[in-house]
Amino acid sequence: MIDPESFRVRSDGFRLDRIDPAGNGGIDKEEAKARVAERNARLEVLQELLWADGRHRVLLVLQAMDTGGKDSTIRRVFDGVDPSGVKVAGFKRPTETELAHDYLWRVHPHVPADGEIVIFNRSHYEDVLVVRVHGLVPEERWRRRYHHIREFERMLADEGTTIVKVFLHISEDEQRERLQARVDDPAKRWKFAAGDLAERTRWNEYQAAFEEAIQETSTDWAPWYVVPANRKWYRDLVVLELLVQTLERLELRYPPAADGIEDGFVVE
């Protein structure tokens, strides 16, 4: 059985290069696929129960390098889950209106309501990642944002949101193969942009930015989990297990039935 806590970032000495992106936990592909199907079925039940219970909110933050697999993780992990209680919010390049406000302004409206799971595909962390790597604001400004983010997430947690943050960890060689696959496959070329290659030259800068951001903001109320993601089938299993165990800890329950229903009704 996978223990999601083994992927949790706790130490001040956290280093990305000490985590094998090709790790598989000793599980083979066929076993993983069978477990994914079983845990996905369990997630379907728990998500419906979360929606019916209506007392909790769950926020899943997904971050990764380019080609890290955020989109495919969402598709596979939430396959078959009722979309009425699950939402995805993607955060790309900010608009002019968004840039005219503080950097959390565009994020806050998308956090989950009671009974919802919301998935952030990229997130407020872009403002200590891309902003840092490209020097879009002075260092003293983006460094202050670690504190802002910790307190923003503390507020969400205090108000009833369970926060799970996942970094999908791939290797530089794996990214190269995935970018090449986009070029080679006509059905995938729409995913490729010339800017992807320019960003790839900043690999080490992004790794340093992710490493520090994760270390600075992995807290008791909003922990980070670094998931090996070279093997997509293992990545899916770990994220599913993490979500299932998170929901099970909420001790969800169905709301009371309508008054008198326990006496039995006859529908004519």
N, C-alpha and C positions, 0 to 999 in steps of 0.2 A: 504493500500500500504506500502511496506517495504521501509524504508529510510536507504540506505546504510551508510549514514553519522553517523548514531547512532552506528555503529560498528567501527568507525574510532578511532584510538588511538591518543589523543591530549595532555593529561595531564601528567605532570611530576609525578603525583601520581598514575599512571597506575598500577593496580594489576590484575593478571590473576585470582586470587581466588575470585575476586569480580564479575566475569562474569560467569553466569550459563551455563555450556556446554550443558545442556539439554533444554535450552530455545527454545521456538517455536513462540514467538511473538504473541501469541494468535491465531495462525492459525492452523487448523487441517490438518491431513494428506491428505485427499481427496482434500481439497481446494488448498493445496500446490502443489499437483501433477498437478492439472488443470492449475495453474499459471506457473509451470515449463514448461509445454508444450507450453503455449502461449509465454513466454519469450524466450524459446529456438527458436521458429519460428522467433521472432524478432531479436535474435542474428544472425541467419543465414543471414537475410537480411542485417544487419549492417556489418557483416564480409565481405560479398561480396562487399558492398559499400566501405569499408576500402581498400580492394584489388584494386578495380577499381579506387578509388580516388588517391591512391599512394603517399599521402603527409604525412601520419602519420605512426607511429610504436607503437605497444602496447606490453608491457611486463607484464605478470602475474606471480608473484612469489608465489608458494604454499609451505608452511612449516607446519609441524605437528609432534606430537609425533608418534612413531611407531603405525601402524593401524589407524592413524588419518583420512585416507580416501582420500589421494591425488589422487591416481589412479582412484578411482571410481568417484571422483568429475570431473576429466578431461573427463572421458567417458560420464557421464550424462550431464554435462553442454555443452559440445561441440558435442553432438549427432546430426548428420545430417549436421554439418558445413563443408563447402568445405575444404578438407585437403590441397589443394594447397596453401592456405594462412595462414595455422595454423601449427605450429611446436611445438613439445615437446622436451625439453632437460632435461635429468635426470642426476643428479650428485651423484654418489655413491662414494665408497672409491677411493681416488686418485691413479692413477698409478704411477710407479716410475718416468716416464717422467714428469708427472704433478707435483709431489713433488719436482722435481729438479728446478722448476720455482716458481715465486711468486704465491700466492694462487688465484689471479684473472686471471691468464694466461689462465686457462682452461675454464673460464666463458665467457670472452669477445667475443670469436668467435661465440657464440650462441645467442647473443642479436638480436632483430628483425631488419630486413631491412624494407625499405619503403613498406607499404601496408600489412605487416605481423603482426600476433599475435603470440608471442612465449610464451610458458608456461614453467617455470622452475619448475620441480618436484624435490624438494630440490634445493639448490642454493649455492651462495657464503656465505650464512649464516651458512653453516655447519662449517665454519672456525672460528666462534665464539660460536658454540654450541658443537658439538662433540669434537672439539679440546680443548675447555674449560673443559668439563666434564671429559675427559680422560687425561687432563694434558699433551697434546702432544707438546705444546710450553709454555714458561713461561707466566705468567699472564700479565706482562707489554707488551708483544708482542701481545697477542690476544686483549687486551684492545685498543691498537692503531688502530686495524682494524675497530673499530666503525667509526673512522674518515675517514679511507680509503673508507669504504663502502658508507658513506654519500656522499663523493666527487665523487666516481665512479658513483653513481646513479645521482648525480647532473649533471655530464658531459653528461650522457645518456639523461637526461631530456632536457638539454640545446640544445642538438643536435636533438631533435624532438621525443624522446621516451616518451610515457605516461606509467608510472609505477604504477601498482597496486599490493600490497603485502598482502597476505591473510594467516593468521594463523588459521588452522582448530582446534578448541579447543574441546577436548574430556576429559572426566573424567577418573580417574584411574580405576574405576570399569568398565567403558565401554571398556577400553583397555583390561582388563582381559577377559571380555566376548568375545571380538573379537579375541583375541589370542586363547582362548579355542575353538571357532568356527573353527579356522584353523586346530586345532588338530583333532577335531571331524569329519570334513568333508573331505573325501579322495580327493575330487576335489580341496580342498584349502590347503592341507598339503604342497604343493610345496612352499607356501608363508611363511611357518614357519621355523625358524632357531633357533638352541639352543641359539645363541647369543641374541635372542629377550628377553629371560628371564633374562639374565644378565643385559641387558640395562634397563629392567623394574625395577630392584632394585635401579636404579639411577633416578627414577621418579622425586623426589624433586629437584635433582641437575639440571635436564633438564628443569623443570618448572622455576627455578631461572634463568637459562641461556636464555631461550626464553623471559622471562619477561624483563630482562635487555636489551637484543638485540633489542627487539621491541621498548622499551622506548627510547633507544639511537638512533634509526635510523628511527623513524616515523617522516617524514619531510613533508613540504608543497609540495615538488617535488616528493616524493616517500612515500606516506602514508601507514601505516599498518592498516589492518582491522582484528579484531578478531571475527571469526564467530563461534557461537555455532554449534558443529558438532556431538553431540550424536545422533541426529535425522537426518538421511541422507537426507530425503526429505526436511527438513527445510534448511539444509546446502546448498543443490543444489539451492534452490530458492534464498537464499541470495546472493550467488556468481553470479548467473545469473543476478539478478537485478543490482548488482554492475557493472558487465561488460556492460550490456545494457546501463545503465545511463552514464557510462564512455564514451562509443562510441558515444552516442547521443550528448554529450557535445562537441565532436570534430567538429561538423557541417560538416559532410562528404557530398561530392557531387560527382556526376558522371562527368567524364571529358567531354569536348566538343565533339560533334559528328564530323565525317569527313566533310571537306569542301564540301558544296553543297548538303549535304544529306537532309537539310531542304526543298529543292526544290522537293524532292521525286525522288527515283530511281525505275525503273522497273526491276526486276530480271527476266531474261528470261531463 
